[in-house]
Amino acid sequence: MTFTKFVPIDEIKVGMVAAMPIFGRVEHESNLILVNEGTFLTSEAIFRLRKHSIEGIHILTDEKPQVAPPRKPAPAPKIYLPPQIKVDMPEMPNVSALIDEKLHDAALAGIHSVFASAEDGGSLITAHQGIRELDNIVDNLIDTLSSDSSGLVHIVNLKSYDDYTYAHSLSVAVISLALGKHLGLDAQTLKSLGMAAILHDIGKIKVSAELINKPGKLTDSEFETIKTHSEVGAAFLEGAEVGDRTLWCAVRSHHEKIDGTGYPRGLKGDNIPLFGRIISVADVYDAITSYRSYRNPMPPSEAFEVLMAGVGTAFDYEIISAFTRAVELYPINSILVLSNKRMGVVIDNVNTLRPVLKMLDNNEILDLHALDNLTLMISQIAER
């Protein structure tokens, strides 16, 4: 007979099986799954639970459990970058940016122009001028993706609320376009998807920055306020006659979830527009891997596990499958910081989640997929 047993977080072990889904707040999502029911817990999953201050979880066990009160959660481990390390190894090229600085700056300027028009109640002429700029930018992004076969690298470095809003919109567009490309969408459909992704959060201009950036738990009233941004954004674009119904529905539906628990309309499964399902994945991935004033970014491998845990509840399986082909989590030559505070350069990333590193302190070759190294976690991607 199988029983369930509550285990405090400091007693959770690798290999235990979660008896029920574990939810956590990520950005303005109130019920994103961190670990799904029936999941074998990995070291990354346990670390993720600690970071979200989960006190403990119910696991499956053959032993009849005794009732025990949950313990106070252990504090999330703090990650410190080690001091500059001098090593005897050849200079390596920097990781290439996915888009060049000129296109990046033009994209942010175009997004800013449209958002500012919406925020200030600007004229339709101003709004449409901004949209025309974004139209050219989406074309350039598609051309860049079509000529790049190495996957995506992170392009967001957040400093403030405004920077976050615009850079996040650009990142979501790039990731969405990559997903669309791997889903086999044609050029015209990709262009429509890119525009919808860039504009998906335009409704946030009606939500205060203080509320968007609130570090603690949102009240029910505050969460209801934040949830209005998707409807507000769609209404603005429709009222300004920007785009078409496909665009408006995409903006409105990017927080819907496959199981019907999303917002604003509780759509379920294929009733959620395809663009909304794609943007949802890109939106969550970029949000949780980006720095915010109240938390550090989640490492790509952990973010990927969050996406996988949400298949069938929050996310569409086919889109997550496309994500595994479209996004390069740890590019060759990127520098990773491990949970033991050592740093290494990625020299082989055939195994997407557990690459091979050349360590910076002693030039050791370390395969994170090897059995002896499975307890090591990737804490973050370091800046050069």
C-alpha positions in Angstrom: 0.0 0.0 0.0 1.2 3.5 -0.8 0.9 6.3 1.6 1.7 10.0 1.5 4.0 11.6 4.0 4.9 15.2 4.7 8.7 15.7 4.7 10.2 19.0 5.8 12.3 20.7 3.1 15.6 20.1 5.0 14.9 16.3 4.9 13.9 16.0 1.3 16.3 13.7 -0.6 17.0 13.2 -4.3 14.9 10.4 -5.7 11.8 11.0 -3.5 8.5 11.1 -5.4 6.2 14.1 -5.0 2.7 13.0 -4.0 1.0 16.2 -5.3 1.9 19.2 -7.3 3.8 22.0 -5.6 2.8 25.6 -6.6 4.8 28.8 -6.3 4.4 32.4 -7.3 6.5 33.4 -10.3 6.2 37.0 -11.4 2.5 37.7 -11.4 1.5 34.0 -11.7 -0.2 32.8 -8.6 -0.2 29.0 -9.3 2.7 28.1 -11.5 3.8 24.5 -10.8 7.3 24.1 -9.4 7.1 20.3 -9.1 4.4 18.1 -10.6 2.7 15.1 -9.0 4.6 11.9 -9.5 7.9 13.7 -10.2 11.2 12.1 -9.0 12.9 15.0 -7.2 16.3 16.1 -8.5 18.8 18.3 -6.8 17.7 21.2 -9.0 14.1 20.6 -8.0 14.9 20.6 -4.3 17.0 23.8 -4.7 14.1 25.4 -6.5 11.7 24.5 -3.7 14.1 26.0 -1.2 14.3 29.3 -3.2 10.6 29.5 -3.2 10.5 29.1 0.7 8.5 25.9 0.4 8.4 24.4 4.0 8.1 20.8 2.9 6.2 18.5 0.5 4.1 15.4 0.6 5.9 12.4 -0.9 4.9 8.8 -1.8 6.1 6.1 0.6 5.5 2.5 1.4 5.7 3.3 5.1 2.7 4.4 7.1 3.8 7.9 8.1 3.5 9.5 11.6 2.1 12.9 11.7 4.8 15.5 12.3 4.6 19.3 12.3 6.5 21.0 9.4 9.8 22.5 10.3 10.9 26.0 9.7 12.3 26.2 6.1 16.0 26.4 5.7 17.1 29.8 4.2 17.8 29.8 0.5 21.5 29.5 -0.2 23.2 32.7 -1.1 25.3 32.6 -4.3 28.5 34.7 -4.4 30.6 35.2 -7.4 34.2 34.2 -6.6 37.0 36.7 -7.1 38.7 37.1 -10.4 40.6 33.9 -11.2 43.8 33.9 -13.2 44.3 30.7 -15.1 46.8 29.4 -17.7 44.4 28.9 -20.6 44.0 30.4 -24.1 41.7 33.3 -24.6 38.2 32.3 -25.7 35.8 34.3 -27.9 32.8 35.9 -26.3 29.4 34.3 -26.8 27.9 35.9 -29.8 24.8 38.0 -29.2 21.8 36.9 -31.0 20.9 40.3 -32.2 23.4 43.2 -32.8 23.4 46.3 -30.7 21.9 48.5 -33.4 18.9 46.2 -33.9 18.5 45.8 -30.1 18.5 49.5 -29.5 16.1 50.1 -32.4 13.7 47.5 -31.1 13.7 48.9 -27.6 13.1 52.4 -29.0 10.2 51.2 -31.1 8.6 49.4 -28.1 9.1 52.4 -25.9 7.4 54.6 -28.5 4.3 52.4 -28.6 4.1 52.0 -24.9 4.5 55.7 -24.3 1.7 56.4 -26.7 -0.6 54.1 -24.9 0.4 55.4 -21.5 0.0 59.1 -22.4 -3.2 58.7 -24.4 -1.3 59.7 -27.5 -2.7 60.1 -30.9 -3.4 57.2 -33.2 -0.9 58.6 -35.6 1.9 58.3 -33.0 0.8 54.7 -32.2 0.8 53.7 -35.8 4.2 55.3 -36.4 5.5 53.1 -33.6 3.8 50.0 -35.0 5.4 50.6 -38.4 8.8 50.8 -36.7 8.1 47.5 -34.9 6.9 46.0 -38.2 10.4 46.5 -39.7 12.0 45.3 -36.4 10.0 42.0 -36.5 11.1 41.5 -40.1 14.8 41.9 -39.0 14.3 39.6 -36.1 12.9 36.9 -38.4 15.8 37.4 -40.8 18.3 37.1 -37.9 16.7 33.9 -36.6 16.5 32.4 -40.1 20.3 32.8 -40.5 21.2 31.6 -37.0 21.3 27.9 -36.2 23.1 28.0 -32.9 19.9 28.5 -30.7 19.1 31.4 -28.4 21.2 33.1 -25.8 19.9 35.4 -23.1 19.6 39.0 -24.2 18.1 40.6 -21.1 20.0 42.5 -18.4 17.4 44.2 -16.3 18.0 47.4 -14.4 14.6 49.0 -13.7 10.9 48.5 -14.2 10.9 50.4 -17.5 14.0 48.7 -18.8 12.4 45.4 -17.7 9.1 46.0 -19.5 10.7 46.9 -22.8 13.6 44.4 -22.8 11.3 41.7 -21.6 8.9 42.4 -24.5 11.8 42.1 -27.0 13.0 38.9 -25.4 9.6 37.3 -25.5 9.3 38.3 -29.1 12.6 36.6 -30.0 11.8 33.4 -28.0 8.3 33.3 -29.5 9.7 33.6 -33.0 12.1 30.8 -32.4 9.3 28.6 -31.1 7.1 29.5 -34.1 10.0 28.7 -36.4 10.4 25.2 -34.9 6.6 24.7 -35.0 6.8 25.2 -38.8 4.9 28.5 -39.0 5.2 30.3 -42.4 6.8 33.7 -42.8 3.6 35.8 -42.6 2.3 33.9 -39.6 5.7 34.4 -37.9 5.5 38.1 -38.5 2.0 38.3 -36.9 3.4 36.2 -33.9 6.4 38.5 -33.5 4.2 41.6 -33.3 1.8 40.0 -30.8 4.7 38.9 -28.6 6.3 42.4 -28.6 3.0 43.9 -27.6 1.8 41.2 -25.2 2.4 43.3 -22.0 1.3 46.7 -23.3 -1.5 46.7 -20.8 1.0 46.9 -18.0 1.2 50.7 -18.5 -2.1 50.8 -16.6 -0.6 48.9 -13.6 1.6 50.7 -11.1 5.3 49.8 -11.1 5.2 49.4 -7.3 2.6 46.7 -7.7 4.4 44.9 -10.6 7.6 44.9 -8.5 6.0 44.0 -5.1 8.4 41.4 -3.6 5.9 39.8 -1.2 2.7 37.9 -1.6 0.0 39.8 -3.5 -3.3 40.3 -1.9 -6.4 39.0 -3.8 -7.2 42.6 -4.7 -3.7 43.3 -6.0 -3.6 40.1 -8.1 -7.0 41.0 -9.6 -5.5 44.4 -10.6 -2.5 42.9 -12.2 -4.7 40.4 -14.1 -6.4 43.2 -15.9 -3.3 44.0 -18.0 -4.1 41.4 -20.7 -7.6 42.7 -21.3 -6.5 46.3 -21.1 -3.7 45.7 -23.7 -6.0 44.0 -26.1 -8.6 46.7 -25.7 -6.1 49.5 -26.4 -4.8 47.8 -29.6 -8.3 47.1 -30.8 -9.4 50.6 -30.1 -6.4 52.1 -31.8 -7.1 49.7 -34.8 -3.6 48.3 -34.4 -3.3 44.8 -35.9 -6.3 42.4 -36.3 -8.3 40.0 -34.2 -5.5 37.4 -34.1 -3.2 40.0 -32.5 -5.8 41.2 -30.0 -6.7 37.6 -29.0 -3.0 36.7 -28.5 -2.4 39.7 -26.2 -5.6 38.9 -24.3 -4.8 35.2 -23.9 -1.1 35.0 -23.0 -2.0 34.2 -19.3 -4.5 31.5 -20.1 -3.5 27.9 -19.1 -4.1 24.6 -20.7 -6.1 23.3 -17.8 -8.4 26.3 -17.8 -7.1 27.9 -14.6 -5.6 30.9 -16.3 -7.0 34.4 -17.0 -8.8 36.5 -18.0 -11.4 34.0 -19.5 -10.4 30.6 -18.2 -9.9 29.2 -21.7 -8.8 25.6 -21.9 -6.7 23.5 -24.3 -7.0 24.3 -27.9 -9.5 27.0 -27.2 -6.5 29.1 -26.2 -5.3 30.8 -29.4 -2.0 29.3 -30.7 -0.2 32.6 -30.3 -1.3 32.9 -26.7 0.0 29.4 -26.0 3.4 30.2 -27.6 3.8 33.6 -25.9 2.8 32.1 -22.5 5.9 29.8 -22.6 8.2 32.6 -23.8 6.8 35.0 -21.2 7.3 32.7 -18.2 10.8 31.5 -19.3 12.1 35.0 -19.8 10.5 36.3 -16.6 12.0 33.7 -14.3 15.5 33.8 -15.9 15.7 37.6 -15.6 16.9 39.7 -12.7 14.3 41.6 -10.7 14.8 43.9 -7.8 13.3 41.4 -5.4 14.9 38.2 -6.6 17.8 36.7 -8.6 17.3 35.0 -11.9 16.6 31.3 -12.0 19.2 29.3 -13.8 18.1 28.1 -17.3 18.0 24.4 -16.2 15.7 25.2 -13.3 13.5 27.4 -15.6 13.3 24.5 -18.1 12.2 22.2 -15.3 9.4 24.7 -14.4 8.2 24.6 -18.0 8.3 20.8 -18.0 6.4 20.6 -14.7 3.7 22.8 -16.3 3.1 20.6 -19.3 -0.6 19.7 -19.4 -1.5 22.2 -16.7 -0.1 25.6 -17.8 1.6 24.8 -21.1 1.0 23.0 -24.3 3.2 19.9 -24.8 4.0 20.6 -28.5 5.2 24.1 -27.6 7.4 22.9 -24.8 8.8 20.3 -27.2 9.6 23.1 -29.7 11.3 25.0 -26.9 13.8 22.1 -26.3 14.8 22.5 -30.0 14.7 26.3 -30.2 16.5 27.5 -27.0 20.1 26.9 -26.3 20.3 27.0 -22.5 24.1 27.0 -22.0 25.9 28.2 -25.2 29.4 27.1 -25.9 32.0 29.4 -24.2 29.5 30.7 -21.6 30.8 30.7 -18.1 28.7 28.8 -15.4 28.9 29.2 -11.6 28.2 25.9 -9.8 26.6 25.3 -6.5 30.1 24.7 -4.9 31.0 28.2 -6.2 33.5 26.9 -8.8 33.3 28.4 -12.3 33.8 26.7 -15.6 33.5 27.3 -19.4 31.0 25.3 -21.4 32.9 23.3 -24.0 30.2 20.7 -24.9 26.5 21.2 -24.6 25.1 18.2 -26.4 23.4 17.3 -23.1 21.2 20.5 -22.9 20.8 20.5 -19.1 24.1 19.0 -18.0 27.0 20.4 -20.2 30.7 19.6 -20.1 32.8 22.3 -18.5 36.5 23.3 -18.5 37.0 24.6 -14.9 38.7 28.0 -14.6 40.7 27.2 -11.4 42.6 24.1 -12.6 41.6 23.4 -16.3 39.8 20.2 -15.2 37.2 18.8 -17.6 34.0 18.3 -15.7 31.1 16.4 -17.2 28.0 17.5 -15.2 26.1 14.5 -16.6 28.5 12.0 -15.1 27.2 10.1 -12.1 29.8 11.6 -9.7 28.7 15.1 -10.6 24.9 14.8 -10.4 24.8 16.6 -7.0 26.3 19.7 -8.5 23.9 22.3 -9.6 24.3 25.2 -12.0 23.7 28.3 -10.0 23.9 31.0 -12.7 25.5 32.1 -15.9 28.4 34.5 -15.0 29.2 37.8 -16.7 32.6 37.8 -18.4 
